[in-house]
Amino acid sequence: MAPVWNIDPIAFVIPGLNLPVRYYGIIFGCVLVIGFLFFRWQVVRAGRHEDEAYAFILPGALGVILGARLGHVMFYNFDKFRHDPAWVIRVWDGGLASHGATVGLILALWYYSRRWKRPFWDTCDRFSFSAAFGAALVRLGNFLNSEIVGKITDGPWGVRFPRFDRLPAEFTPARYPSQLVEFSLGLLILGFLLWLDRRLGREKHPQGALSAAFLILYFSGRFVVEFIKERHGAVDDFILSRGQLLFLPGIILGGLLLAWVLKYHIPAATAGRSGQGG
């Protein structure tokens, strides 16, 4: 019989305030902190002052949170927002979309690169490690929340999610643990980026190389995993889900960026070499 995942998503309640703290919130906090540490490592390695990294905290956090929330509203739950506009600020009710977070981050990175007069794709390269780590850990949070589940399966890898199906455990169907698949995908991409960074000579790598690798691998991987996930806000009779349609621009952008990298091969921007890309 398939294992049962039925953990309470609330880790603890803050005494006195009676405020519940979810595992997802703890994980999201870890994403912001460890993602920042990855980015600071890249900024300092380039010979810049770590203040540049700290300057990205506010626009980066706002880009992720606002982008993810607005993306969920626009792509998946616009009708609910139309009938209850105040719902958009009740993030504790759930509802964040990775597509929106991606757009929000791109805007934040563009603002940051303009603010510090750094090449845009060089900035994205330095953030790619944070993006891969964050993408992985957020899916672990989804698993703890018993959400973003996979389709029903008879295979030996199935997991039962009573909190998702709202059924007693013994009557709950086994589903693909798609959250753990995407968690593994993010970690594998992070490992590949660390290897690629070293293989290309660290600060000698061409601008856009790491960003192109992330875009192609991550969105292609998510596109494939989508086949085993329950559809959310999609038309059932169409071969592709809404998520897959939203992943296609990322894959295309990654391909175009890779072509640009191979053609121009602009070196990474460091304290002694500003570069000319972006």
Secondary structure, 3 states (H helix, E strand, C coil): CCCECCCCCEEEEECCCCEEEEHHHHHHHHHHHHHHHHHHHHHHHCCCCCHHHHCCHHHHHHHHHHHHHHHHHHHCCHHHHHHCHHHHHCHHHCCCCHHHHHHHHHHHHHHHHHHCCCCHHHHHHHHHHHHHHHHHHHHHHHHHCCCCCECECCCCCCEECHHHHCCCHHHCCEECCHHHHHHHHHHHHHHHHHHHHHHCCHHHCECCHHHHHHHHHHHHHHHHHHHHECCCCCCCCCCCCHHHHHHHHHHHHHHHHHHHHHHHCCECCECCECCCCC
